[in-house]
Amino acid sequence: MGKSKSRRTTVLVLIVNLLLLTTTTVNSFYLPGVAPRDFQTGDSLFVKVNKLSSIKTQLPYDYYYLNYCKPTKIENSAENLGEVLRGDRIENSVYVFKMREEQSCTLVCRQKPDAESAKNFKEKIDDEYRVNMILDNLPVAVLGQRRDGSPSPTYKHGFLVGFKGNYQGSEEKKYFINNHLSFRVMYHQDPETDSARIVGFEVTPNSIKHEYKEWDDKNPQVSTCNRDTKNLIPGSTVPQEVETGKEIVFSYDVTFKESDVKWAFRWDTYLLMNDDQIHWFSIINSLMIVLFLSGMIAMIMMRTLYRDIANYNQLDTQDEAQEETGWKLVHGDVFRPPINSGLLCVYVGTGVQIFGMTLVTMIFAMLGFLSPSNRGGLMTAMVLLWVFMGLFAGYSSAHLYKMFKGTDWKRNTLKTAFMFPGILFTIFFVLNVIIWGEQSSGAVPFGTMFALVCLWFGISVPLVFVGSYLGFKKSAIEDPVKTNKIPRQIPEQAWYMQPVFSILIGGILPFGAVFIELFFILSSIWLNQFYYIFGFLFIVFVILLITCAEITIVLCYFQLCSEDYHWWWRSYLTAGSSAVYLFLYSIFYFLTKLEITKLVSGIFYFGYMIIISYAFFVLTGTIGFYACFWFVRKIYSSVKID
């Protein structure tokens, strides 16, 4: 019964998300669920709890996995698809405030952890888990200082479950829990009315061993708090140890502070970067690569090609033409279909699908529709856009397949619809089973998995078939020159023109154009940081497209000049090999930036990096292929051939 309810809820949430993505209102620029809320003095403020997260294990857990104080009834907040895939589990909590009414030393509950609970607390303290809470859609943060020493503060997401330390005079390490939370809520008051909007949510965690004589459930009193002021008594700073059977009293206080920050800018502190200059350095570095490649392209196109075409067109006799060497000699073989042409069509179609998803996602993100305040929006948009881009995957795959004179277009369509998503889904499913075995909230529930399969089979696959039908119905692309019946023999190639070497060389520059920005993307995924500089990312993406296209054209020209006409797969693999460097960089990042020690966490990391690298390979390979395809058609349609 519970599973079917979860499934219905997930499907309903998907439909709602779909409507939100496809319809926008002109009158208001506020996004659904992200519009400001006005609070009057005395209004109730409900703090929600989110997952426990750790950059050491990368495995999120439900807040109530640990033996924290629970409300009478735990209720899940409405989640979108992206939140579920990220491992977010947002629930209600025992922390309730009154707007602009300060509370001091409010006792919540007392817990006596059994052996299992104490063990869980100790494990989470060892792995440096942080507790994530939300108030009015703002995540709780611990105030810190910027690394560059500037006075503006920086935020650390969530607060630590606890810490390890030792009593004075003892060397034995003990575990202590942060059981007292000092909240500070910042608000911006409307000068004309009494209403206010919440613009900040900070916490200072403390470990305090509360003491009492008798516990009164209705009005609990502890001797570590002043009865009259309810403030903590100075000197009562003995930390609360975590041990089986040792009682823990949870408490909190809350203060309110008026702020000049307006509601529209309340996320700025969360998004402040410590290394703003590096992004500009990244852009300049990438632009230098593009300028270098553009210079080479210009030289090839303007000088070499122009001279070649002029010379070829001036030759009078066939004998003179045969004395010539270079790319014109392979004109009778250059459009010969490659081996495994059907597989190439499938990968090109999938690359178009990924390109469409990436481009539209970035445009949405730059317009502010996928900001961090719209939690899970980015992931939801990517999944839905991937599904709908199946139309373009089918069309481009079938159109290319027809050019190769393929006849079994239905089989080609099935491969396009199932090959790439099937490989991704298999890896994802295996990782999910492993995470589920760890009881992590990062494991995608059955209802969500079923919804993903429904999206794949119910929307994506039919759209791929529609696209394929349209692509195969369209007239085939005509080759600018005729293909000879007998294949030409390829002369022995120099060592630097061997396929493996030239393919691996081709991937270095596209990777070099993006690797600095890649560092920030990986940090946002694996170090629990926000990524919101989509303007920079879009520029880097455009530079990546240009770099992939240009390096493939340059290497393709050299290949044709050495009379090697097997350029179809080579062009795809040349640009796609940048994914090899991406995966090697992910290994370097794992060894130098992450503190992962658990085997399961390592499998989780590399499993997802394989998925990312594979998608990057398909995307860059497709860009390289289409650039080379355009270039080859262009040069062979410019020469006279008898």
Disulfide bonds with the S-S distance in Angstrom:
Cys69-Cys109 1.86
Cys105-Cys225 1.59
